[in-house]
Amino acid sequence: MTVVDLDSNDFDLPSKEELQPIIEVFKSMSDPTRMRIILTVAQGPITVSDIANKLDLSVSNVSHQLRLLKQERLVTGERLDKQIFYRLIDDHVIQIYSLTKAHIEEKNDKKSQ
């Protein structure tokens, strides 16, 4: 994995092809329903019906959104008996969320000063 050292200002700009998968992840996270599902799944393994109940969404809507999130490798499902329990593939998506939230809070703090 390549980490950009923003302090050096000496990094190569990625090509459009290299940016496309990154943009797709941000697109997935930009949908409010999908982001709420991500935050719910981040709390621990959970079934489609439990997500639907918790977020007041239809099971079919949650299933559709989970399929999109799985395509972007943000969530995965593990079958246990007759149910599938969804969880985040890793903590990177929560790190992106937390950094973005901190950025917004920092920006808002500066506005109020």
All heavy atoms as an XYZ file, in Angstrom:
912
protein
N       0.841     -1.173      0.000
C       0.000      0.000      0.000
C       0.889      1.240      0.000
O       1.830      1.350      0.756
C      -0.900      0.009      1.238
C      -1.721      1.267      1.327
S      -2.919      1.299      2.677
C      -1.896      1.685      4.052
N       0.540      2.192     -0.831
C       1.283      3.432     -0.909
C       0.636      4.461     -0.002
O      -0.575      4.687     -0.075
C       1.287      3.964     -2.356
O       1.817      2.961     -3.202
C       2.097      5.225     -2.471
N       1.433      5.071      0.848
C       0.941      6.136      1.711
C       1.552      7.433      1.206
O       2.747      7.524      0.970
C       1.338      5.890      3.185
C       0.878      7.037      4.055
C       0.749      4.588      3.672
N       0.714      8.439      1.032
C       1.176      9.725      0.535
C       1.686     10.550      1.706
O       0.984     10.731      2.698
C       0.029     10.470     -0.194
C       0.467     11.847     -0.626
C      -0.449      9.654     -1.377
N       2.918     11.029      1.591
C       3.491     11.913      2.600
C       3.140     13.346      2.218
O       3.792     13.954      1.372
C       5.008     11.730      2.680
C       5.658     12.625      3.727
O       4.926     13.302      4.486
O       6.901     12.645      3.784
N       2.083     13.858      2.824
C       1.590     15.184      2.462
C       2.533     16.294      2.902
O       2.495     17.393      2.363
C       0.195     15.407      3.056
C      -0.874     14.447      2.537
C      -2.188     14.705      3.247
C      -1.049     14.553      1.046
N       3.392     16.025      3.876
C       4.334     17.043      4.338
C       5.407     17.341      3.304
O       5.925     18.450      3.238
C       4.989     16.617      5.661
C       3.982     16.578      6.793
O       3.011     17.356      6.756
O       4.176     15.761      7.711
N       5.734     16.368      2.483
C       6.828     16.569      1.535
C       6.382     17.301      0.278
O       7.205     17.865     -0.424
C       7.436     15.219      1.140
O       6.563     14.537      0.272
N       5.081     17.317     -0.016
C       4.564     17.902     -1.260
C       5.266     17.316     -2.477
O       5.341     17.940     -3.519
C       4.704     19.431     -1.261
C       3.727     20.079     -0.316
O       2.640     19.555     -0.087
N       4.101     21.199      0.239
N       5.823     16.128     -2.331
C       6.569     15.488     -3.395
C       5.972     14.113     -3.657
O       6.543     13.092     -3.301
C       8.047     15.380     -3.004
C       8.896     14.851     -4.141
O       8.496     15.034     -5.309
O       9.946     14.252     -3.855
N       4.794     14.100     -4.272
C       4.177     12.834     -4.613
C       3.604     12.935     -6.016
O       3.260     14.005     -6.488
C       3.100     12.414     -3.594
C       1.958     13.371     -3.465
C       0.819     13.235     -4.250
C       2.000     14.414     -2.549
C      -0.243     14.122     -4.122
C       0.937     15.292     -2.412
C      -0.182     15.142     -3.205
N       3.564     11.787     -6.673
C       3.064     11.734     -8.039
C       1.542     11.767     -8.035
O       0.909     11.069     -7.241
C       3.532     10.465     -8.735
C       5.043     10.435     -8.921
O       5.628     11.521     -9.076
O       5.618      9.331     -8.905
N       0.978     12.560     -8.913
C      -0.462     12.554     -9.067
C      -0.870     11.249     -9.741
O      -0.258     10.841    -10.728
C      -0.913     13.741     -9.918
C      -0.800     15.106     -9.270
C      -1.195     16.189    -10.268
C      -1.684     15.191     -8.045
N      -1.890     10.608     -9.206
C      -2.316      9.344     -9.810
C      -3.004      9.584    -11.151
O      -3.578     10.647    -11.395
C      -3.292      8.770     -8.781
C      -3.720      9.921     -7.965
C      -2.633     10.947     -8.019
N      -2.972      8.575    -11.989
C      -3.684      8.637    -13.270
C      -5.188      8.505    -13.002
O      -5.615      8.116    -11.910
C      -3.223      7.506    -14.178
O      -3.661      6.264    -13.648
N      -5.979      8.774    -14.023
C      -7.433      8.600    -13.901
C      -7.771      7.150    -13.569
O      -8.667      6.891    -12.780
C      -8.124      9.018    -15.199
C      -8.151     10.501    -15.425
C      -8.885     10.843    -16.711
C      -8.863     12.341    -16.955
N      -9.582     12.688    -18.195
N      -7.034      6.235    -14.170
C      -7.279      4.806    -13.931
C      -6.973      4.436    -12.481
O      -7.660      3.617    -11.889
C      -6.444      3.944    -14.882
C      -6.855      4.048    -16.338
C      -6.353      5.333    -17.019
O      -5.361      5.938    -16.555
O      -6.972      5.734    -18.014
N      -5.917      5.020    -11.929
C      -5.563      4.742    -10.539
C      -6.562      5.375     -9.575
O      -6.819      4.846     -8.494
C      -4.160      5.269    -10.229
C      -3.060      4.511    -10.935
C      -1.705      5.189    -10.834
O      -1.631      6.439    -10.921
O      -0.715      4.464    -10.658
N      -7.143      6.500     -9.959
C      -8.106      7.188     -9.099
C      -9.477      6.527     -9.086
O     -10.210      6.634     -8.096
C      -8.279      8.638     -9.548
C      -7.284      9.647     -9.029
C      -7.566     11.017     -9.622
C      -7.281      9.703     -7.526
N      -9.836      5.847    -10.168
C     -11.196      5.323    -10.313
C     -11.648      4.437     -9.151
O     -12.733      4.640     -8.615
C     -11.356      4.600    -11.652
C     -12.798      4.387    -12.026
C     -13.590      5.690    -12.077
O     -13.136      6.696    -12.595
N     -14.787      5.659    -11.518
N     -10.857      3.451     -8.693
C     -11.338      2.636     -7.574
C     -11.502      3.442     -6.287
O     -12.398      3.155     -5.475
C     -10.270      1.559     -7.405
C      -9.194      1.840     -8.378
C      -9.593      2.985     -9.237
N     -10.678      4.451     -6.103
C     -10.798      5.311     -4.917
C     -12.095      6.105     -4.989
O     -12.842      6.210     -4.011
C      -9.570      6.233     -4.803
C      -8.315      5.385     -4.578
C      -9.754      7.273     -3.687
C      -7.012      6.117     -4.770
N     -12.367      6.644     -6.167
C     -13.601      7.415     -6.369
C     -14.821      6.535     -6.134
O     -15.807      6.973     -5.536
C     -13.604      8.031     -7.780
C     -12.541      9.139     -7.851
C     -14.977      8.567     -8.151
C     -12.216      9.616     -9.249
N     -14.762      5.288     -6.569
C     -15.890      4.365     -6.375
C     -16.161      4.121     -4.889
O     -17.323      4.045     -4.471
C     -15.651      3.049     -7.116
C     -15.646      3.179     -8.624
C     -16.915      3.775     -9.192
O     -18.018      3.449     -8.713
O     -16.806      4.588    -10.138
N     -15.123      4.006     -4.088
C     -15.316      3.831     -2.643
C     -15.978      5.078     -2.056
O     -16.936      4.979     -1.281
C     -13.979      3.530     -1.931
C     -14.130      3.635     -0.416
C     -13.479      2.146     -2.319
N     -15.494      6.258     -2.440
C     -16.106      7.487     -1.938
C     -17.556      7.617     -2.395
O     -18.415      8.075     -1.635
C     -15.300      8.717     -2.355
C     -14.115      8.973     -1.477
C     -12.829      8.740     -1.928
C     -14.281      9.452     -0.186
C     -11.732      8.972     -1.118
C     -13.195      9.685      0.638
C     -11.912      9.445      0.173
N     -17.857      7.194     -3.614
C     -19.249      7.211     -4.089
C     -20.122      6.315     -3.207
O     -21.229      6.681     -2.837
C     -19.334      6.741     -5.541
C     -18.968      7.767     -6.556
C     -19.157      7.175     -7.956
C     -18.670      8.099     -9.031
N     -18.807      7.475    -10.368
N     -19.599      5.138     -2.901
C     -20.357      4.211     -2.053
C     -20.631      4.818     -0.690
O     -21.717      4.689     -0.135
C     -19.599      2.897     -1.876
O     -19.560      2.196     -3.070
N     -19.629      5.490     -0.151
C     -19.765      6.071      1.185
C     -20.577      7.364      1.176
O     -21.040      7.801      2.222
C     -18.382      6.333      1.777
C     -17.616      5.058      2.078
S     -15.959      5.359      2.691
C     -16.311      6.159      4.257
N     -20.772      7.955      0.007
C     -21.470      9.248     -0.052
C     -22.989      9.111      0.055
O     -23.685     10.089      0.319
C     -21.109      9.993     -1.338
O     -21.677      9.355     -2.466
N     -23.490      7.915     -0.118
C     -24.924      7.691      0.007
C     -25.286      7.591      1.493
O     -24.720      6.760      2.209
C     -25.309      6.405     -0.714
C     -26.783      6.112     -0.595
O     -27.546      6.636     -1.420
O     -27.159      5.375      0.341
N     -26.232      8.420      1.973
C     -26.566      8.410      3.408
C     -27.037      7.047      3.929
O     -26.659      6.654      5.032
C     -27.674      9.456      3.538
C     -27.532     10.329      2.345
C     -26.961      9.466      1.256
N     -27.822      6.345      3.141
C     -28.293      5.027      3.588
C     -27.131      4.057      3.719
O     -27.000      3.349      4.730
C     -29.345      4.469      2.613
O     -30.462      5.367      2.577
C     -29.813      3.080      3.030
N     -26.254      4.032      2.725
C     -25.102      3.132      2.799
C     -24.182      3.507      3.958
O     -23.657      2.636      4.648
C     -24.345      3.113      1.473
C     -25.073      2.310      0.411
C     -24.209      2.019     -0.784
N     -23.905      3.178     -1.581
C     -24.638      3.620     -2.594
N     -25.750      2.987     -2.927
N     -24.281      4.678     -3.274
N     -23.998      4.807      4.197
C     -23.128      5.217      5.305
C     -23.722      4.796      6.640
O     -23.008      4.322      7.524
C     -22.909      6.739      5.259
C     -21.783      7.216      6.140
S     -20.181      6.644      5.544
C     -19.565      5.850      6.995
N     -25.033      4.911      6.789
C     -25.685      4.470      8.019
C     -25.548      2.961      8.195
O     -25.338      2.460      9.302
C     -27.159      4.884      8.021
C     -27.342      6.400      8.136
C     -28.794      6.829      8.046
N     -29.548      6.308      9.177
C     -30.777      5.797      9.078
N     -31.400      5.742      7.920
N     -31.397      5.356     10.145
N     -25.632      2.217      7.090
C     -25.449      0.766      7.146
C     -24.012      0.447      7.540
O     -23.772     -0.415      8.396
C     -25.836      0.107      5.806
C     -27.354      0.195      5.606
C     -25.353     -1.342      5.750
C     -27.836     -0.216      4.227
N     -23.048      1.142      6.954
C     -21.639      0.932      7.303
C     -21.426      1.156      8.792
O     -20.786      0.347      9.471
C     -20.726      1.868      6.481
C     -20.659      1.396      5.027
C     -19.331      1.963      7.092
C     -20.022      2.390      4.074
N     -21.968      2.250      9.327
C     -21.782      2.561     10.745
C     -22.471      1.533     11.635
O     -21.979      1.220     12.723
C     -22.276      3.971     11.044
C     -21.473      5.089     10.364
C     -22.140      6.445     10.574
C     -20.037      5.097     10.857
N     -23.579      0.996     11.180
C     -24.280     -0.044     11.941
C     -23.484     -1.347     11.921
O     -23.279     -1.983     12.961
C     -25.693     -0.266     11.367
O     -26.419      0.970     11.437
C     -26.444     -1.337     12.135
N     -23.007     -1.734     10.750
C     -22.232     -2.966     10.614
C     -20.911     -2.854     11.385
O     -20.406     -3.844     11.910
C     -22.000     -3.274      9.112
C     -21.001     -4.383      8.917
C     -23.320     -3.617      8.438
N     -20.383     -1.649     11.492
C     -19.118     -1.444     12.212
C     -19.240     -1.790     13.691
O     -18.228     -2.061     14.345
C     -18.658      0.003     12.056
N     -20.447     -1.801     14.227
C     -20.652     -2.098     15.637
C     -20.523     -3.590     15.941
O     -20.470     -3.974     17.102
C     -22.014     -1.573     16.084
C     -22.103     -0.064     15.996
C     -23.505      0.451     16.265
O     -24.436     -0.311     16.531
N     -23.664      1.760     16.195
N     -20.499     -4.408     14.913
C     -20.346     -5.840     15.111
C     -21.206     -6.602     14.133
O     -22.080     -6.024     13.485
N     -20.963     -7.902     13.985
C     -21.729     -8.711     13.031
C     -23.228     -8.573     13.262
O     -23.700     -8.590     14.406
C     -21.256    -10.136     13.316
C     -19.900     -9.969     13.919
C     -19.973     -8.691     14.710
N     -23.965     -8.403     12.155
C     -25.396     -8.141     12.242
C     -26.091     -8.659     10.980
O     -25.502     -8.648      9.904
C     -25.647     -6.624     12.464
C     -27.115     -6.333     12.761
C     -25.095     -5.798     11.314
C     -27.362     -4.902     13.248
N     -27.323     -9.106     11.132
C     -28.092     -9.643     10.007
C     -28.796     -8.523      9.247
O     -28.964     -7.412      9.758
C     -29.152    -10.641     10.488
O     -30.109     -9.939     11.294
C     -28.530    -11.785     11.278
N     -29.232     -8.853      8.042
C     -29.971     -7.894      7.217
C     -31.221     -7.414      7.950
O     -31.507     -6.218      7.994
C     -30.355     -8.523      5.858
C     -31.306     -7.611      5.093
C     -29.137     -8.817      5.039
N     -31.963     -8.330      8.525
C     -33.211     -7.939      9.197
C     -32.941     -7.053     10.414
O     -33.688     -6.116     10.689
C     -34.050     -9.158      9.576
O     -33.329    -10.028     10.401
N     -31.866     -7.328     11.135
C     -31.525     -6.478     12.285
C     -31.103     -5.082     11.833
O     -31.450     -4.084     12.470
C     -30.435     -7.120     13.136
C     -30.936     -8.318     13.928
O     -32.165     -8.452     14.114
O     -30.092     -9.138     14.348
N     -30.366     -5.002     10.725
C     -30.000     -3.689     10.176
C     -31.260     -2.941      9.768
O     -31.431     -1.763     10.085
C     -29.054     -3.831      8.959
C     -27.719     -4.446      9.372
C     -28.835     -2.474      8.284
C     -26.849     -4.870      8.186
N     -32.158     -3.639      9.063
C     -33.407     -3.026      8.597
C     -34.219     -2.488      9.769
O     -34.715     -1.354      9.726
C     -34.216     -4.033      7.789
N     -34.350     -3.285     10.822
C     -35.102     -2.842     12.001
C     -34.441     -1.651     12.683
O     -35.113     -0.693     13.065
C     -35.252     -3.994     13.000
C     -36.225     -5.050     12.522
O     -37.119     -4.774     11.731
N     -36.022     -6.259     12.982
N     -33.135     -1.726     12.822
C     -32.403     -0.671     13.525
C     -32.471      0.666     12.780
O     -32.563      1.729     13.397
C     -30.947     -1.095     13.714
C     -30.152     -0.214     14.637
C     -28.819     -0.850     14.979
C     -28.159     -0.058     16.090
N     -26.971     -0.712     16.606
N     -32.445      0.611     11.440
C     -32.415      1.838     10.635
C     -33.767      2.198     10.040
O     -33.875      3.162      9.291
C     -31.371      1.690      9.522
C     -29.936      1.447      9.983
C     -29.012      1.313      8.782
C     -29.461      2.558     10.909
N     -34.789      1.409     10.369
C     -36.132      1.630      9.850
C     -36.138      1.649      8.316
O     -36.636      2.581      7.675
C     -36.734      2.924     10.417
C     -38.244      3.000     10.216
O     -38.890      1.942     10.132
O     -38.764      4.135     10.107
N     -35.556      0.590      7.735
C     -35.498      0.423      6.289
C     -36.099     -0.921      5.932
O     -36.218     -1.809      6.782
C     -34.036      0.451      5.813
C     -33.239      1.726      6.055
C     -31.757      1.480      5.782
C     -33.762      2.844      5.168
N     -36.452     -1.098      4.671
C     -36.953     -2.397      4.241
C     -35.784     -3.373      4.105
O     -34.648     -2.971      3.835
C     -37.688     -2.276      2.909
O     -36.772     -2.012      1.868
N     -36.086     -4.633      4.284
C     -35.069     -5.673      4.145
C     -34.513     -5.673      2.721
O     -33.299     -5.822      2.514
C     -35.645     -7.061      4.528
C     -34.697     -8.177      4.153
C     -35.957     -7.097      6.018
N     -35.380     -5.478      1.723
C     -34.905     -5.485      0.337
C     -33.969     -4.307      0.067
O     -32.975     -4.460     -0.644
C     -36.066     -5.503     -0.658
O     -36.779     -4.292     -0.630
N     -34.249     -3.142      0.645
C     -33.370     -1.982      0.483
C     -32.014     -2.261      1.123
O     -30.963     -2.006      0.519
C     -34.007     -0.722      1.084
C     -33.203      0.531      0.830
O     -32.237      0.537      0.075
N     -33.602      1.614      1.471
N     -32.010     -2.794      2.323
C     -30.755     -3.107      3.013
C     -29.968     -4.146      2.217
O     -28.754     -4.001      2.024
C     -31.012     -3.597      4.458
C     -29.734     -4.121      5.093
C     -31.607     -2.481      5.299
N     -30.643     -5.169      1.722
C     -29.969     -6.204      0.931
C     -29.325     -5.606     -0.314
O     -28.183     -5.944     -0.659
C     -30.956     -7.297      0.517
O     -31.412     -7.995      1.638
N     -30.044     -4.732     -0.987
C     -29.513     -4.074     -2.182
C     -28.273     -3.245     -1.836
O     -27.246     -3.329     -2.531
C     -30.594     -3.184     -2.811
C     -30.098     -2.325     -3.918
N     -29.751     -2.831     -5.155
C     -29.868     -0.995     -3.975
C     -29.325     -1.842     -5.920
N     -29.389     -0.718     -5.237
N     -28.352     -2.461     -0.773
C     -27.224     -1.617     -0.378
C     -26.025     -2.462      0.054
O     -24.879     -2.143     -0.265
C     -27.633     -0.659      0.751
C     -28.783      0.275      0.420
C     -28.528      1.160     -0.788
O     -27.390      1.460     -1.123
N     -29.594      1.582     -1.443
N     -26.276     -3.547      0.774
C     -25.189     -4.441      1.184
C     -24.502     -5.069     -0.024
O     -23.283     -5.231     -0.038
C     -25.706     -5.529      2.124
C     -25.974     -5.085      3.558
C     -26.756     -6.161      4.298
C     -24.691     -4.748      4.282
N     -25.283     -5.402     -1.048
C     -24.686     -5.960     -2.259
C     -23.715     -4.961     -2.883
O     -22.606     -5.312     -3.291
C     -25.783     -6.341     -3.259
C     -25.239     -7.058     -4.488
C     -26.311     -7.671     -5.387
N     -27.584     -6.993     -5.429
C     -27.866     -5.949     -6.216
N     -26.956     -5.461     -7.014
N     -29.066     -5.413     -6.200
N     -24.104     -3.680     -2.928
C     -23.222     -2.640     -3.462
C     -21.979     -2.470     -2.593
O     -20.869     -2.314     -3.110
C     -23.973     -1.313     -3.582
C     -25.154     -1.299     -4.549
C     -25.912      0.020     -4.456
C     -24.691     -1.566     -5.971
N     -22.155     -2.510     -1.294
C     -21.017     -2.372     -0.371
C     -20.076     -3.574     -0.473
O     -18.855     -3.419     -0.343
C     -21.510     -2.191      1.064
C     -22.246     -0.869      1.335
C     -22.892     -0.888      2.710
C     -21.298      0.310      1.181
N     -20.634     -4.748     -0.711
C     -19.796     -5.934     -0.906
C     -18.992     -5.822     -2.195
O     -17.828     -6.220     -2.243
C     -20.661     -7.198     -0.929
C     -21.117     -7.645      0.456
C     -22.104     -8.779      0.406
C     -21.535    -10.035     -0.188
N     -22.477    -11.178     -0.113
N     -19.598     -5.265     -3.249
C     -18.891     -5.093     -4.516
C     -17.672     -4.184     -4.358
O     -16.667     -4.372     -5.029
C     -19.816     -4.514     -5.586
C     -20.844     -5.492     -6.080
C     -21.854     -4.855     -7.009
O     -21.910     -3.644     -7.190
N     -22.679     -5.687     -7.617
N     -17.763     -3.222     -3.452
C     -16.638     -2.309     -3.197
C     -15.704     -2.850     -2.117
O     -14.780     -2.164     -1.694
C     -17.150     -0.926     -2.800
C     -17.835     -0.183     -3.916
C     -16.973      0.001     -5.146
O     -15.749      0.232     -4.992
O     -17.499     -0.110     -6.256
N     -15.962     -4.065     -1.658
C     -15.149     -4.724     -0.625
C     -15.101     -3.909      0.668
O     -14.075     -3.795      1.312
C     -13.740     -5.015     -1.145
C     -13.713     -6.032     -2.272
C     -12.332     -6.459     -2.703
N     -11.268     -6.288     -1.744
C     -10.900     -7.190     -0.827
N     -11.523     -8.321     -0.730
N      -9.897     -6.938     -0.008
N     -16.252     -3.352      1.035
C     -16.351     -2.624      2.299
C     -16.950     -3.499      3.391
O     -16.615     -3.344      4.561
C     -17.182     -1.350      2.113
C     -16.616     -0.342      1.105
C     -17.579      0.823      0.931
C     -15.252      0.143      1.528
N     -17.846     -4.406      2.997
C     -18.448     -5.335      3.959
C     -18.345     -6.753      3.410
O     -18.153     -6.962      2.212
C     -19.933     -5.003      4.264
C     -20.092     -3.609      4.826
C     -20.805     -5.209      3.047
N     -18.501     -7.694      4.310
C     -18.540     -9.103      3.934
C     -19.593     -9.793      4.785
O     -19.955     -9.293      5.858
C     -17.153     -9.764      4.111
O     -17.207    -11.077      3.575
C     -16.727     -9.817      5.568
N     -20.095    -10.890      4.289
C     -21.093    -11.658      5.025
C     -20.581    -13.042      5.349
O     -19.862    -13.650      4.552
N     -20.963    -13.514      6.517
C     -20.583    -14.860      6.939
C     -21.839    -15.613      7.344
O     -22.585    -15.168      8.225
C     -19.617    -14.766      8.129
C     -19.070    -16.097      8.565
C     -18.052    -15.942      9.682
O     -17.240    -14.999      9.624
O     -18.088    -16.766     10.613
N     -22.056    -16.742      6.680
C     -23.262    -17.539      6.947
C     -23.092    -18.329      8.234
O     -22.081    -18.975      8.468
C     -23.536    -18.489      5.793
C     -24.816    -19.299      5.993
C     -25.158    -20.110      4.778
N     -25.528    -19.306      3.631
C     -26.730    -18.737      3.446
N     -27.664    -18.891      4.353
N     -26.980    -18.046      2.368
N     -24.119    -18.245      9.084
C     -24.185    -19.042     10.294
C     -25.586    -19.635     10.340
O     -26.561    -18.902     10.538
C     -23.904    -18.174     11.532
C     -23.802    -18.905     12.854
C     -22.629    -19.891     12.840
C     -23.622    -17.919     13.993
N     -25.676    -20.921     10.091
C     -26.959    -21.608      9.934
C     -27.709    -21.001      8.753
O     -27.204    -20.971      7.655
C     -27.777    -21.567     11.225
C     -27.109    -22.338     12.367
O     -26.471    -23.371     12.083
O     -27.217    -21.893     13.523
N     -28.886    -20.447      9.020
C     -29.711    -19.906      7.934
C     -29.549    -18.402      7.744
O     -30.173    -17.825      6.859
C     -31.187    -20.220      8.193
C     -31.507    -21.687      8.106
C     -32.977    -21.923      8.295
C     -33.292    -23.414      8.184
N     -34.728    -23.670      8.271
N     -28.736    -17.767      8.563
C     -28.600    -16.312      8.478
C     -27.190    -15.919      8.063
O     -26.225    -16.643      8.301
C     -28.938    -15.657      9.808
C     -30.399    -15.818     10.189
C     -30.764    -14.904     11.332
O     -29.995    -14.753     12.264
N     -31.927    -14.308     11.237
N     -27.104    -14.746      7.449
C     -25.807    -14.178      7.096
C     -25.568    -12.984      8.008
O     -26.426    -12.103      8.136
C     -25.767    -13.749      5.618
C     -25.994    -14.968      4.720
C     -24.430    -13.077      5.292
C     -26.095    -14.635      3.249
N     -24.418    -12.961      8.634
C     -24.026    -11.859      9.501
C     -23.004    -11.009      8.753
O     -21.987    -11.527      8.273
C     -23.430    -12.384     10.812
C     -24.463    -12.976     11.727
C     -24.904    -14.279     11.552
C     -25.014    -12.215     12.744
C     -25.871    -14.817     12.381
C     -25.983    -12.741     13.579
C     -26.417    -14.053     13.400
N     -23.291     -9.721      8.670
C     -22.427     -8.796      7.943
C     -21.499     -8.073      8.901
O     -21.861     -7.762     10.037
C     -23.279     -7.802      7.147
C     -23.965     -8.484      6.002
C     -25.224     -9.051      6.158
C     -23.334     -8.600      4.772
C     -25.839     -9.716      5.109
C     -23.943     -9.264      3.717
C     -25.193     -9.809      3.895
O     -25.797    -10.480      2.860
N     -20.286     -7.821      8.409
C     -19.296     -7.067      9.169
C     -18.427     -6.301      8.179
O     -18.420     -6.605      6.983
C     -18.436     -7.994     10.026
C     -17.606     -8.980      9.237
C     -16.686     -9.825     10.104
N     -15.972    -10.792      9.304
C     -14.908    -10.537      8.554
N     -14.411     -9.311      8.490
N     -14.318    -11.481      7.851
N     -17.694     -5.329      8.682
C     -16.753     -4.612      7.834
C     -15.587     -5.534      7.497
O     -15.165     -6.337      8.329
C     -16.216     -3.363      8.542
C     -17.230     -2.266      8.844
C     -16.526     -1.091      9.523
C     -17.932     -1.797      7.581
N     -15.047     -5.380      6.316
C     -13.881     -6.177      5.929
C     -12.681     -5.766      6.763
O     -11.888     -6.595      7.183
C     -13.609     -6.044      4.420
C     -14.663     -6.849      3.666
C     -12.198     -6.493      4.062
C     -14.486     -6.947      2.187
N     -12.544     -4.476      7.008
C     -11.457     -3.966      7.848
C     -11.873     -2.611      8.410
O     -12.980     -2.147      8.165
C     -10.127     -3.877      7.076
C     -10.235     -3.042      5.820
O     -10.898     -1.981      5.838
O      -9.634     -3.425      4.803
N     -10.991     -1.986      9.172
C     -11.326     -0.710      9.821
C     -11.050      0.518      8.959
O     -11.289      1.635      9.394
C     -10.549     -0.573     11.137
C     -11.033     -1.548     12.189
O     -12.206     -1.978     12.105
O     -10.258     -1.873     13.098
N     -10.565      0.322      7.742
C     -10.211      1.470      6.913
C     -11.399      2.394      6.656
O     -11.255      3.620      6.695
C      -9.605      1.025      5.580
C      -8.294      0.351      5.740
N      -7.981     -0.815      5.086
C      -7.206      0.658      6.494
C      -6.761     -1.185      5.421
N      -6.276     -0.311      6.284
N     -12.558      1.822      6.409
C     -13.722      2.662      6.102
C     -14.110      3.506      7.318
O     -14.491      4.666      7.181
C     -14.904      1.807      5.570
C     -15.462      0.903      6.635
C     -15.986      2.689      5.002
N     -13.975      2.972      8.513
C     -14.269      3.741      9.726
C     -13.200      4.807      9.939
O     -13.492      5.910     10.407
C     -14.401      2.800     10.944
C     -15.650      1.943     10.789
C     -14.451      3.577     12.252
C     -16.954      2.723     10.626
N     -11.973      4.505      9.578
C     -10.919      5.520      9.667
C     -11.200      6.679      8.726
O     -11.017      7.843      9.096
C      -9.553      4.886      9.359
C      -9.097      3.927     10.424
C      -7.861      3.136     10.002
O      -7.410      3.215      8.866
N      -7.322      2.368     10.944
N     -11.663      6.370      7.512
C     -12.033      7.427      6.566
C     -13.157      8.272      7.143
O     -13.121      9.503      7.113
C     -12.441      6.835      5.203
C     -11.249      6.174      4.534
C     -13.061      7.904      4.302
C     -11.613      5.301      3.338
N     -14.179      7.609      7.685
C     -15.306      8.319      8.307
C     -14.816      9.205      9.456
O     -15.178     10.385      9.533
C     -16.340      7.305      8.812
C     -17.378      7.920      9.709
C     -18.449      8.622      9.178
C     -17.277      7.806     11.093
C     -19.403      9.202     10.006
C     -18.226      8.388     11.926
C     -19.279      9.078     11.377
O     -20.209      9.655     12.204
N     -13.992      8.649     10.334
C     -13.519      9.404     11.502
C     -12.666     10.601     11.107
O     -12.801     11.680     11.680
C     -12.717      8.485     12.429
O     -13.547      7.466     12.932
N     -11.791     10.408     10.126
C     -10.963     11.521      9.652
C     -11.812     12.613      9.017
O     -11.570     13.807      9.230
C      -9.918     11.024      8.654
C      -8.755     10.246      9.240
C      -7.942      9.593      8.126
C      -7.884     11.152     10.090
N     -12.810     12.220      8.244
C     -13.696     13.196      7.611
C     -14.501     13.955      8.658
O     -14.631     15.179      8.593
C     -14.634     12.492      6.610
O     -13.848     11.770      5.667
C     -15.513     13.497      5.887
N     -15.008     13.239      9.648
C     -15.763     13.873     10.728
C     -14.882     14.848     11.504
O     -15.297     15.969     11.805
C     -16.324     12.801     11.663
C     -17.224     13.359     12.735
C     -17.822     12.256     13.579
C     -18.668     12.875     14.672
N     -19.078     11.919     15.665
N     -13.645     14.441     11.797
C     -12.708     15.327     12.510
C     -12.402     16.564     11.666
O     -12.319     17.681     12.191
C     -11.427     14.577     12.837
N     -12.253     16.387     10.372
C     -11.995     17.516      9.471
C     -13.148     18.516      9.512
O     -12.926     19.725      9.608
C     -11.789     16.993      8.043
C     -11.716     18.057      7.010
N     -10.626     18.881      6.867
C     -12.610     18.449      6.071
C     -10.842     19.728      5.877
N     -12.047     19.475      5.385
N     -14.369     18.017      9.466
C     -15.549     18.888      9.495
C     -15.655     19.605     10.836
O     -15.928     20.805     10.889
C     -16.821     18.073      9.191
C     -16.792     17.626      7.728
C     -18.079     18.886      9.491
C     -17.796     16.555      7.394
N     -15.441     18.877     11.923
C     -15.507     19.496     13.254
C     -14.427     20.557     13.417
O     -14.682     21.625     13.986
C     -15.388     18.422     14.336
C     -16.619     17.547     14.419
C     -16.439     16.323     15.297
O     -15.300     16.034     15.732
O     -17.447     15.634     15.535
N     -13.243     20.283     12.895
C     -12.144     21.249     12.956
C     -12.495     22.499     12.146
O     -12.268     23.619     12.588
C     -10.882     20.595     12.390
C      -9.649     21.441     12.462
C      -8.454     20.678     11.910
O      -7.921     19.815     12.632
O      -8.083     20.942     10.750
N     -13.074     22.291     10.984
C     -13.480     23.404     10.120
C     -14.559     24.236     10.812
O     -14.514     25.457     10.801
C     -13.987     22.857      8.786
C     -14.227     23.911      7.732
C     -14.455     23.273      6.370
C     -15.894     22.883      6.195
N     -16.226     22.425      4.835
N     -15.517     23.567     11.449
C     -16.580     24.275     12.154
C     -16.053     25.026     13.355
O     -16.525     26.128     13.679
C     -17.678     23.306     12.587
C     -18.490     22.809     11.402
O     -18.506     23.419     10.342
N     -19.147     21.676     11.580
N     -15.060     24.459     14.060
C     -14.440     25.150     15.198
C     -13.759     26.426     14.740
O     -13.831     27.457     15.424
C     -13.423     24.235     15.906
C     -14.093     23.124     16.698
O     -15.321     23.204     16.930
O     -13.386     22.177     17.074
N     -13.089     26.369     13.608
C     -12.395     27.544     13.099
C     -13.379     28.638     12.675
O     -13.104     29.818     12.802
C     -11.472     27.174     11.933
C     -10.253     26.425     12.401
C      -9.349     26.066     11.240
C      -8.146     25.287     11.746
N      -7.260     24.868     10.675
N     -14.550     28.223     12.155
C     -15.576     29.191     11.755
C     -16.132     29.946     12.959
O     -16.436     31.118     12.879
C     -16.750     28.492     11.045
C     -16.514     28.188      9.621
C     -17.777     27.592      9.038
C     -17.617     27.206      7.603
N     -18.839     26.618      7.071
N     -16.265     29.250     14.077
C     -16.879     29.856     15.255
C     -15.909     30.738     16.035
O     -16.308     31.407     16.984
C     -17.474     28.769     16.160
O     -16.450     27.961     16.692
N     -14.655     30.737     15.660
C     -13.673     31.556     16.383
C     -13.622     32.956     15.839
O     -13.871     33.302     14.795
C     -12.265     30.925     16.285
C     -12.185     29.640     17.046
C     -10.815     28.975     16.877
O      -9.974     29.419     16.123
N     -10.626     27.893     17.602
